[in-house]
Amino acid sequence: AISDVQEESNREATIVYEVTGTAENVSISYTTFGEGVTTNQETVATLPWAKEVRTTGLGKGGSLTVSAGPDGGEVTCKVTIDGEQSKTGTASGPFATASCSGF
């Protein structure tokens, strides 16, 4: 059992965060769990947007939150872990927020 825990702790996972939609001036916040917790925020003028991160540790996962700007539009978030789709979320309207968490 100890070797299984050690093996999983050292296994690297690739997480891909993706945002698509029609909204402009989108606020994106993503958190990655692994050896520690890393949170990043970005504002992008136009979509699509994507970020790939690699993480190790027992608790691999995180969250992705996307907010449309004041002019509204649609935003869709998608998270893929090691090539397998994990979570998606969609929202539309001014300052609408889509969330992909719990993966």
C-alpha positions as a printed NumPy array, in Angstrom:
array([[  0.   ,   0.   ,   0.   ],
       [  2.847,   2.397,   0.816],
       [  4.447,   1.856,  -2.586],
       [  1.079,   2.552,  -4.287],
       [  0.788,   5.86 ,  -2.423],
       [  4.395,   6.75 ,  -3.3  ],
       [  3.802,   5.872,  -6.963],
       [  0.633,   7.994,  -7.175],
       [  2.344,  10.881,  -5.401],
       [  5.129,  10.884,  -8.011],
       [  2.854,  10.377, -11.046],
       [  2.613,  13.459, -13.239],
       [ -0.812,  14.542, -14.493],
       [ -1.396,  16.952, -17.378],
       [ -4.31 ,  19.34 , -16.863],
       [ -5.6  ,  21.432, -19.773],
       [ -7.827,  24.426, -19.004],
       [ -9.83 ,  25.747, -21.994],
       [-12.208,  28.674, -22.423],
       [-14.295,  29.334, -25.534],
       [-17.212,  31.58 , -26.369],
       [-18.28 ,  34.934, -27.759],
       [-17.599,  37.134, -24.714],
       [-14.811,  39.716, -24.73 ],
       [-12.642,  40.994, -21.875],
       [-13.035,  37.71 , -20.022],
       [-11.672,  37.193, -16.508],
       [-10.128,  33.738, -15.989],
       [ -9.028,  32.233, -12.683],
       [ -7.547,  28.755, -12.407],
       [ -6.225,  26.834,  -9.43 ],
       [ -4.111,  23.689,  -9.636],
       [ -3.697,  21.231,  -6.753],
       [ -0.72 ,  18.903,  -6.458],
       [  2.378,  19.23 ,  -4.309],
       [  0.935,  22.614,  -3.373],
       [ -1.829,  24.961,  -4.51 ],
       [ -1.2  ,  27.415,  -7.351],
       [ -3.739,  30.089,  -8.317],
       [ -3.461,  32.277, -11.428],
       [ -5.661,  35.029, -12.861],
       [ -5.718,  36.435, -16.372],
       [ -7.882,  38.824, -18.356],
       [ -8.138,  38.093, -22.074],
       [ -9.621,  40.365, -24.719],
       [-10.837,  37.589, -27.027],
       [-11.413,  33.845, -26.906],
       [-10.423,  31.012, -27.283],
       [ -7.887,  30.626, -24.474],
       [ -6.058,  27.531, -23.196],
       [ -3.414,  26.697, -20.61 ],
       [ -1.647,  23.366, -20.007],
       [ -0.1  ,  22.61 , -16.626],
       [  1.592,  19.544, -15.189],
       [  1.253,  18.57 , -11.556],
       [  2.289,  15.809,  -9.176],
       [  1.157,  14.866,  -5.691],
       [ -1.667,  12.889,  -4.156],
       [ -4.347,  15.545,  -4.637],
       [ -4.27 ,  16.295,  -8.362],
       [ -7.06 ,  18.584,  -9.518],
       [ -8.173,  22.179,  -9.245],
       [-10.765,  24.62 , -10.51 ],
       [-11.415,  26.96 , -13.433],
       [-13.742,  29.974, -13.213],
       [-14.558,  32.244, -16.148],
       [-16.485,  35.53 , -16.054],
       [-17.79 ,  37.409, -19.084],
       [-17.174,  41.131, -19.309],
       [-19.755,  43.918, -18.988],
       [-20.895,  43.489, -22.595],
       [-21.9  ,  39.874, -21.935],
       [-21.684,  37.045, -24.401],
       [-21.226,  33.34 , -23.79 ],
       [-18.351,  31.634, -21.961],
       [-17.662,  27.916, -21.759],
       [-14.999,  26.316, -19.584],
       [-13.608,  22.834, -20.113],
       [-11.018,  20.876, -18.143],
       [ -9.186,  17.818, -19.446],
       [ -6.949,  15.62 , -17.286],
       [ -4.511,  13.295, -19.043],
       [ -6.557,  13.569, -22.239],
       [ -9.915,  12.757, -20.636],
       [-12.609,  15.416, -20.331],
       [-13.354,  16.032, -16.665],
       [-15.629,  19.069, -16.296],
       [-17.466,  21.634, -18.432],
       [-19.593,  24.668, -17.673],
       [-21.368,  27.38 , -19.703],
       [-22.867,  30.775, -18.854],
       [-24.104,  33.784, -20.824],
       [-24.889,  37.425, -20.158],
       [-23.098,  40.423, -18.668],
       [-20.658,  39.306, -15.946],
       [-21.967,  35.71 , -16.257],
       [-19.72 ,  33.112, -14.595],
       [-19.011,  29.536, -15.694],
       [-17.257,  27.198, -13.293],
       [-15.43 ,  23.898, -13.676],
       [-14.381,  22.552, -10.286],
       [-14.262,  19.399,  -8.224],
       [-12.02 ,  17.384, -10.484]])
